[in-house]
Amino acid sequence: QVQLVESGGGLVQAGGSLRLSCVVSGRTSSTYVMAWFRQAPGKEREFVAGIRWSGSVSYGDTVKGRFAISRDNAKNTVYLEMNSLKPEDTAVYYCAAGRMSATVKVDDYDYWGQGTQVTVSS
């Protein structure tokens, strides 16, 4: 079993920044790809950012240029640095883990964190 524990969500003004963290424990062989998804009220869960064990990254179109994903394999932790935040970024953010084949689809991921609320005010 893989456990994902998230932290760092909160309330921030538009234009501000937040850093989310996700600590991974358990069977790390299932965490080759780590990703962040988000879900706003009335919306489907959408891909935000992903990172592979090697460090290669990808981003959803709505956050490209503003968000940055990284991982510290020694600490078993993945981060999401969110900058220039907009009210439309308000959502529950989820950390997810998958094997090598995982891409941008929700169904690609085997394990999920509990979610953390990010609220951006104007």
Secondary structure, DSSP 8 states (H G I E B T S, - for coil): -EEEEEE--EEEETT--EEEEEEEEE-GGG-SEEEEEEE-TTS--EEEEEEETT--EEE-TTTTTTEEEEEEGGGTEEEEEE-S--GGG-EEEEEEEE-TT--S-GGG-SEE---EEEEEE-
